[in-house]
């Protein structure tokens, strides 16, 4: 048997095409999930073109669906449970997923919203945690209109931080004040006071500028590089009072953090914004909108089963 999936194909317009792959066979600690929705991340587009994901491999990390086969080992959710997961090869009709990589979707939370949580939500949560988030701290979030940025703004505000949201244009600022940003800036223009934490998804010159704004003892978490531009630090920029710049990648199982995020979303404490939603047959359109920075929040793909 086979399942349909979005696979890497350098000859396709977005380096991705809808094809068929072998039906997954779950291991003893994996469940089989029938996917209903998947979320597209900027990193997926880079993976498709960079060669990091082999030709013919299934793309994607964010998936939500229903368990159709429980784990043989006895752990994990039962058949019929709605789940969301952070896993490799998520863009397929059925995916075998480790029980530690998923969380149950609470009643009242739409599956499309749940699918938009894994990569962006876990990255925001863990980056803020790693940077030492706490009440009263000044937090700068660059690329704040994107998936990671919007979650970071909300989570930082919820923790009692003073939040400065930076966006690329006035049009991208919509909704950020309501999400919890105390100040919304175009770029970093007008920001003079030091900040304690930076969650940066832009990279390039803006990362250098954010470093220069960092207070002694502060931390920059580099969670993305959407600008595609080099970050050139001037001489002696890294000499002085101790502060840190950390690269960021999601490591280990994400199930526990997904459980936190889905509960917050179900309660309405965390707003999930989907700026683009449509069938996965329109992947090229979603990819173009995401690359063109025309998506506010997340892009969600609807996976149609045969």
C-alpha beads as a LAMMPS data file, in Angstrom:
LAMMPS data file: protein, C-alpha beads

306 atoms
305 bonds

1 atom types
1 bond types

-500.0 500.0 xlo xhi
-500.0 500.0 ylo yhi
-500.0 500.0 zlo zhi

Masses

1 110.0

Atoms # bond

1 1 1 0.000 0.000 0.000
2 1 1 1.000 3.614 -0.454
3 1 1 -0.002 7.024 0.850
4 1 1 0.110 10.432 -0.757
5 1 1 2.694 12.854 0.558
6 1 1 4.493 16.093 -0.240
7 1 1 7.977 15.026 -1.223
8 1 1 11.150 16.884 -2.139
9 1 1 11.637 17.295 -5.894
10 1 1 14.155 19.928 -7.084
11 1 1 12.479 20.026 -10.517
12 1 1 9.137 21.186 -9.082
13 1 1 8.343 24.929 -8.843
14 1 1 8.707 25.042 -5.027
15 1 1 11.039 22.000 -4.981
16 1 1 8.104 19.982 -3.610
17 1 1 5.469 17.840 -5.343
18 1 1 2.533 15.698 -4.307
19 1 1 3.536 12.067 -4.794
20 1 1 3.194 8.627 -3.247
21 1 1 5.349 6.848 -0.675
22 1 1 5.127 3.529 1.137
23 1 1 2.526 3.255 3.865
24 1 1 4.365 3.793 7.176
25 1 1 4.843 0.841 9.519
26 1 1 4.885 2.023 13.143
27 1 1 7.385 0.655 15.623
28 1 1 6.396 -0.615 19.098
29 1 1 6.534 2.880 20.633
30 1 1 4.825 4.628 17.718
31 1 1 1.213 5.311 16.832
32 1 1 -0.160 5.573 13.318
33 1 1 -1.869 8.911 12.732
34 1 1 -4.200 9.815 9.891
35 1 1 -3.252 13.435 9.241
36 1 1 -5.968 16.033 8.674
37 1 1 -3.873 19.230 8.853
38 1 1 -0.220 20.190 8.598
39 1 1 1.581 23.466 9.126
40 1 1 4.195 24.925 6.802
41 1 1 7.313 26.516 8.274
42 1 1 9.911 28.727 6.622
43 1 1 12.469 26.065 7.499
44 1 1 10.559 23.511 5.404
45 1 1 11.086 25.658 2.324
46 1 1 14.797 25.940 3.072
47 1 1 15.046 22.194 3.688
48 1 1 13.449 21.447 0.310
49 1 1 15.959 23.577 -1.596
50 1 1 19.106 23.095 0.484
51 1 1 19.649 19.378 0.048
52 1 1 19.289 18.723 3.788
53 1 1 16.247 16.573 2.988
54 1 1 16.959 13.917 0.321
55 1 1 15.107 13.929 -2.993
56 1 1 11.923 11.888 -2.669
57 1 1 11.771 12.217 1.120
58 1 1 8.595 13.440 2.800
59 1 1 8.800 17.052 3.958
60 1 1 7.331 18.653 7.061
61 1 1 7.384 18.654 10.861
62 1 1 3.928 19.856 12.029
63 1 1 0.931 17.530 11.867
64 1 1 -2.456 17.074 13.510
65 1 1 -4.810 14.152 13.034
66 1 1 -6.439 11.093 14.570
67 1 1 -4.765 7.942 15.887
68 1 1 -5.799 4.980 13.727
69 1 1 -3.425 2.434 15.299
70 1 1 -2.250 2.501 18.916
71 1 1 1.348 1.780 19.917
72 1 1 2.022 -1.950 20.262
73 1 1 4.064 -1.278 23.394
74 1 1 0.952 -0.094 25.233
75 1 1 1.985 3.531 25.773
76 1 1 0.443 6.575 24.172
77 1 1 -3.059 7.558 23.080
78 1 1 -5.811 5.158 22.066
79 1 1 -7.343 4.762 18.613
80 1 1 -9.625 7.692 17.826
81 1 1 -7.678 10.238 19.901
82 1 1 -7.070 13.626 18.285
83 1 1 -3.366 14.454 18.469
84 1 1 -0.816 17.026 17.342
85 1 1 2.843 16.186 16.785
86 1 1 6.274 17.510 15.960
87 1 1 7.815 14.793 13.802
88 1 1 9.801 14.301 10.615
89 1 1 7.935 13.551 7.391
90 1 1 4.712 15.162 8.630
91 1 1 3.279 16.054 5.202
92 1 1 1.633 12.706 4.445
93 1 1 -1.804 11.124 4.698
94 1 1 -0.584 8.757 7.416
95 1 1 2.482 9.132 9.627
96 1 1 4.068 6.856 12.236
97 1 1 4.854 9.027 15.269
98 1 1 6.676 8.298 18.518
99 1 1 4.446 8.635 21.571
100 1 1 6.824 11.197 23.112
101 1 1 6.516 13.496 20.102
102 1 1 2.788 14.159 20.351
103 1 1 0.086 15.522 22.625
104 1 1 -3.662 15.073 22.761
105 1 1 -5.673 17.939 21.276
106 1 1 -8.128 19.237 23.904
107 1 1 -11.822 19.535 23.188
108 1 1 -12.674 22.899 21.689
109 1 1 -9.375 23.389 19.876
110 1 1 -9.690 23.166 16.100
111 1 1 -7.314 20.757 14.399
112 1 1 -6.118 23.476 12.014
113 1 1 -5.139 25.584 15.021
114 1 1 -3.438 22.641 16.729
115 1 1 -1.400 21.908 13.603
116 1 1 -0.009 25.452 13.696
117 1 1 1.573 24.963 17.127
118 1 1 4.481 22.471 16.961
119 1 1 7.625 24.011 15.442
120 1 1 6.791 27.684 15.977
121 1 1 5.183 27.250 19.381
122 1 1 7.819 24.915 20.802
123 1 1 10.616 27.133 19.439
124 1 1 9.118 30.224 21.085
125 1 1 8.486 28.450 24.388
126 1 1 11.921 26.842 24.629
127 1 1 13.846 29.886 23.406
128 1 1 12.221 32.085 26.033
129 1 1 12.854 29.454 28.685
130 1 1 16.517 29.112 27.670
131 1 1 16.998 32.878 27.741
132 1 1 15.779 33.113 31.327
133 1 1 12.364 34.704 30.916
134 1 1 10.850 36.262 34.021
135 1 1 8.600 39.095 35.220
136 1 1 9.849 42.613 34.534
137 1 1 12.436 41.640 31.934
138 1 1 12.603 43.568 28.658
139 1 1 12.142 41.178 25.741
140 1 1 12.721 42.084 22.087
141 1 1 11.070 39.821 19.518
142 1 1 12.212 40.353 15.920
143 1 1 10.157 39.027 13.024
144 1 1 7.273 39.340 15.467
145 1 1 4.572 38.980 12.810
146 1 1 5.656 35.433 11.916
147 1 1 4.759 32.140 13.551
148 1 1 7.507 32.023 16.180
149 1 1 7.294 35.768 16.768
150 1 1 3.579 35.918 17.521
151 1 1 3.840 33.046 19.979
152 1 1 6.922 34.578 21.622
153 1 1 5.150 37.918 22.088
154 1 1 2.184 36.249 23.773
155 1 1 4.206 33.889 25.966
156 1 1 6.580 36.642 27.103
157 1 1 3.694 38.974 27.945
158 1 1 1.944 36.176 29.823
159 1 1 5.099 35.743 31.941
160 1 1 5.013 39.413 32.943
161 1 1 7.778 40.684 30.648
162 1 1 7.890 44.052 28.914
163 1 1 7.643 43.092 25.243
164 1 1 8.985 45.028 22.249
165 1 1 7.828 43.576 18.918
166 1 1 9.806 44.367 15.754
167 1 1 8.291 43.908 12.272
168 1 1 9.342 44.681 8.722
169 1 1 6.461 46.985 7.787
170 1 1 3.461 48.769 9.286
171 1 1 1.117 46.269 7.653
172 1 1 2.814 43.434 9.565
173 1 1 2.210 45.111 12.931
174 1 1 -1.524 44.427 13.011
175 1 1 -2.698 42.567 16.104
176 1 1 0.611 42.572 17.989
177 1 1 -0.438 45.132 20.585
178 1 1 -3.528 43.027 21.290
179 1 1 -1.262 39.974 21.546
180 1 1 0.634 41.612 24.406
181 1 1 3.339 43.794 22.854
182 1 1 3.978 46.943 24.894
183 1 1 5.710 48.546 21.905
184 1 1 5.650 47.731 18.187
185 1 1 8.492 48.984 15.978
186 1 1 9.335 48.932 12.285
187 1 1 12.776 47.350 12.328
188 1 1 14.615 48.590 15.420
189 1 1 14.134 52.284 14.732
190 1 1 13.572 54.252 17.915
191 1 1 14.724 51.529 20.300
192 1 1 17.327 53.056 22.593
193 1 1 16.978 51.401 25.993
194 1 1 18.815 48.062 26.490
195 1 1 16.877 44.805 26.451
196 1 1 17.427 41.692 28.547
197 1 1 16.354 39.033 26.041
198 1 1 16.128 38.871 22.257
199 1 1 14.244 36.214 20.296
200 1 1 15.564 36.742 16.766
201 1 1 14.235 35.051 13.647
202 1 1 15.531 37.600 11.125
203 1 1 19.334 37.360 11.328
204 1 1 21.627 39.523 9.217
205 1 1 22.180 43.195 10.140
206 1 1 19.192 43.143 12.473
207 1 1 20.841 40.436 14.575
208 1 1 23.949 42.640 14.886
209 1 1 21.808 45.608 15.920
210 1 1 19.937 43.480 18.465
211 1 1 23.249 42.319 19.955
212 1 1 24.301 45.922 20.411
213 1 1 21.043 46.659 22.276
214 1 1 21.532 43.774 24.685
215 1 1 22.064 44.669 28.347
216 1 1 24.970 43.140 30.315
217 1 1 24.067 39.579 31.255
218 1 1 21.463 39.432 28.488
219 1 1 20.897 36.730 25.899
220 1 1 20.061 36.549 22.188
221 1 1 18.366 33.358 21.015
222 1 1 18.830 32.982 17.246
223 1 1 15.834 30.895 16.141
224 1 1 15.810 31.725 12.410
225 1 1 17.418 33.629 9.562
226 1 1 14.613 34.794 7.292
227 1 1 16.613 37.748 5.956
228 1 1 19.126 35.442 4.284
229 1 1 21.722 38.177 4.819
230 1 1 25.077 37.827 6.610
231 1 1 25.510 39.150 10.129
232 1 1 28.753 41.157 10.148
233 1 1 29.821 42.267 13.611
234 1 1 32.070 45.332 13.831
235 1 1 35.515 44.960 15.460
236 1 1 35.390 44.444 19.236
237 1 1 31.583 44.141 19.212
238 1 1 31.872 40.984 21.283
239 1 1 34.339 42.476 23.780
240 1 1 32.840 43.953 26.937
241 1 1 30.328 43.052 29.660
242 1 1 29.259 39.407 29.505
243 1 1 26.258 38.615 27.314
244 1 1 25.452 35.648 25.097
245 1 1 24.360 34.739 21.580
246 1 1 22.962 31.215 21.268
247 1 1 21.965 29.299 18.179
248 1 1 18.693 27.467 18.654
249 1 1 17.334 24.168 17.412
250 1 1 14.526 22.015 18.763
251 1 1 16.031 18.872 20.257
252 1 1 14.419 15.928 22.008
253 1 1 10.779 14.953 22.263
254 1 1 8.276 17.792 22.189
255 1 1 5.203 16.076 23.605
256 1 1 5.283 17.736 27.039
257 1 1 5.680 21.229 25.585
258 1 1 2.951 20.560 23.023
259 1 1 0.629 19.613 25.873
260 1 1 1.304 23.002 27.503
261 1 1 0.732 24.891 24.248
262 1 1 -2.466 23.069 23.294
263 1 1 -3.947 23.696 26.753
264 1 1 -3.133 27.415 26.515
265 1 1 -4.642 27.554 23.026
266 1 1 -7.775 25.686 24.105
267 1 1 -8.219 28.101 27.029
268 1 1 -7.841 31.071 24.688
269 1 1 -4.751 32.257 26.563
270 1 1 -2.622 31.648 23.475
271 1 1 -4.067 32.862 20.183
272 1 1 -3.205 30.807 17.114
273 1 1 -3.302 32.938 13.985
274 1 1 -3.520 31.249 10.598
275 1 1 -2.845 33.765 7.855
276 1 1 -3.170 31.185 5.082
277 1 1 -5.191 27.979 4.957
278 1 1 -6.013 25.739 2.025
279 1 1 -5.714 22.235 0.558
280 1 1 -2.235 20.754 0.304
281 1 1 -2.643 20.641 -3.478
282 1 1 -2.026 24.427 -3.284
283 1 1 1.358 23.966 -1.600
284 1 1 3.091 26.172 -4.181
285 1 1 0.722 29.043 -3.377
286 1 1 1.309 28.674 0.362
287 1 1 5.072 28.518 -0.137
288 1 1 5.070 31.642 -2.295
289 1 1 2.968 33.546 0.251
290 1 1 5.257 32.490 3.095
291 1 1 8.439 33.423 1.228
292 1 1 6.888 36.747 0.235
293 1 1 6.084 37.443 3.895
294 1 1 2.398 37.745 3.121
295 1 1 1.346 35.310 5.846
296 1 1 0.502 36.741 9.244
297 1 1 1.082 33.942 11.721
298 1 1 1.008 30.438 10.239
299 1 1 0.203 28.724 6.934
300 1 1 -1.904 25.572 7.363
301 1 1 -2.365 22.821 4.802
302 1 1 -5.526 20.707 4.703
303 1 1 -4.636 17.083 3.992
304 1 1 -7.367 15.378 1.955
305 1 1 -7.526 11.590 2.300
306 1 1 -8.620 9.475 -0.622

Bonds

1 1 1 2
2 1 2 3
3 1 3 4
4 1 4 5
5 1 5 6
6 1 6 7
7 1 7 8
8 1 8 9
9 1 9 10
10 1 10 11
11 1 11 12
12 1 12 13
13 1 13 14
14 1 14 15
15 1 15 16
16 1 16 17
17 1 17 18
18 1 18 19
19 1 19 20
20 1 20 21
21 1 21 22
22 1 22 23
23 1 23 24
24 1 24 25
25 1 25 26
26 1 26 27
27 1 27 28
28 1 28 29
29 1 29 30
30 1 30 31
31 1 31 32
32 1 32 33
33 1 33 34
34 1 34 35
35 1 35 36
36 1 36 37
37 1 37 38
38 1 38 39
39 1 39 40
40 1 40 41
41 1 41 42
42 1 42 43
43 1 43 44
44 1 44 45
45 1 45 46
46 1 46 47
47 1 47 48
48 1 48 49
49 1 49 50
50 1 50 51
51 1 51 52
52 1 52 53
53 1 53 54
54 1 54 55
55 1 55 56
56 1 56 57
57 1 57 58
58 1 58 59
59 1 59 60
60 1 60 61
61 1 61 62
62 1 62 63
63 1 63 64
64 1 64 65
65 1 65 66
66 1 66 67
67 1 67 68
68 1 68 69
69 1 69 70
70 1 70 71
71 1 71 72
72 1 72 73
73 1 73 74
74 1 74 75
75 1 75 76
76 1 76 77
77 1 77 78
78 1 78 79
79 1 79 80
80 1 80 81
81 1 81 82
82 1 82 83
83 1 83 84
84 1 84 85
85 1 85 86
86 1 86 87
87 1 87 88
88 1 88 89
89 1 89 90
90 1 90 91
91 1 91 92
92 1 92 93
93 1 93 94
94 1 94 95
95 1 95 96
96 1 96 97
97 1 97 98
98 1 98 99
99 1 99 100
100 1 100 101
101 1 101 102
102 1 102 103
103 1 103 104
104 1 104 105
105 1 105 106
106 1 106 107
107 1 107 108
108 1 108 109
109 1 109 110
110 1 110 111
111 1 111 112
112 1 112 113
113 1 113 114
114 1 114 115
115 1 115 116
116 1 116 117
117 1 117 118
118 1 118 119
119 1 119 120
120 1 120 121
121 1 121 122
122 1 122 123
123 1 123 124
124 1 124 125
125 1 125 126
126 1 126 127
127 1 127 128
128 1 128 129
129 1 129 130
130 1 130 131
131 1 131 132
132 1 132 133
133 1 133 134
134 1 134 135
135 1 135 136
136 1 136 137
137 1 137 138
138 1 138 139
139 1 139 140
140 1 140 141
141 1 141 142
142 1 142 143
143 1 143 144
144 1 144 145
145 1 145 146
146 1 146 147
147 1 147 148
148 1 148 149
149 1 149 150
150 1 150 151
151 1 151 152
152 1 152 153
153 1 153 154
154 1 154 155
155 1 155 156
156 1 156 157
157 1 157 158
158 1 158 159
159 1 159 160
160 1 160 161
161 1 161 162
162 1 162 163
163 1 163 164
164 1 164 165
165 1 165 166
166 1 166 167
167 1 167 168
168 1 168 169
169 1 169 170
170 1 170 171
171 1 171 172
172 1 172 173
173 1 173 174
174 1 174 175
175 1 175 176
176 1 176 177
177 1 177 178
178 1 178 179
179 1 179 180
180 1 180 181
181 1 181 182
182 1 182 183
183 1 183 184
184 1 184 185
185 1 185 186
186 1 186 187
187 1 187 188
188 1 188 189
189 1 189 190
190 1 190 191
191 1 191 192
192 1 192 193
193 1 193 194
194 1 194 195
195 1 195 196
196 1 196 197
197 1 197 198
198 1 198 199
199 1 199 200
200 1 200 201
201 1 201 202
202 1 202 203
203 1 203 204
204 1 204 205
205 1 205 206
206 1 206 207
207 1 207 208
208 1 208 209
209 1 209 210
210 1 210 211
211 1 211 212
212 1 212 213
213 1 213 214
214 1 214 215
215 1 215 216
216 1 216 217
217 1 217 218
218 1 218 219
219 1 219 220
220 1 220 221
221 1 221 222
222 1 222 223
223 1 223 224
224 1 224 225
225 1 225 226
226 1 226 227
227 1 227 228
228 1 228 229
229 1 229 230
230 1 230 231
231 1 231 232
232 1 232 233
233 1 233 234
234 1 234 235
235 1 235 236
236 1 236 237
237 1 237 238
238 1 238 239
239 1 239 240
240 1 240 241
241 1 241 242
242 1 242 243
243 1 243 244
244 1 244 245
245 1 245 246
246 1 246 247
247 1 247 248
248 1 248 249
249 1 249 250
250 1 250 251
251 1 251 252
252 1 252 253
253 1 253 254
254 1 254 255
255 1 255 256
256 1 256 257
257 1 257 258
258 1 258 259
259 1 259 260
260 1 260 261
261 1 261 262
262 1 262 263
263 1 263 264
264 1 264 265
265 1 265 266
266 1 266 267
267 1 267 268
268 1 268 269
269 1 269 270
270 1 270 271
271 1 271 272
272 1 272 273
273 1 273 274
274 1 274 275
275 1 275 276
276 1 276 277
277 1 277 278
278 1 278 279
279 1 279 280
280 1 280 281
281 1 281 282
282 1 282 283
283 1 283 284
284 1 284 285
285 1 285 286
286 1 286 287
287 1 287 288
288 1 288 289
289 1 289 290
290 1 290 291
291 1 291 292
292 1 292 293
293 1 293 294
294 1 294 295
295 1 295 296
296 1 296 297
297 1 297 298
298 1 298 299
299 1 299 300
300 1 300 301
301 1 301 302
302 1 302 303
303 1 303 304
304 1 304 305
305 1 305 306
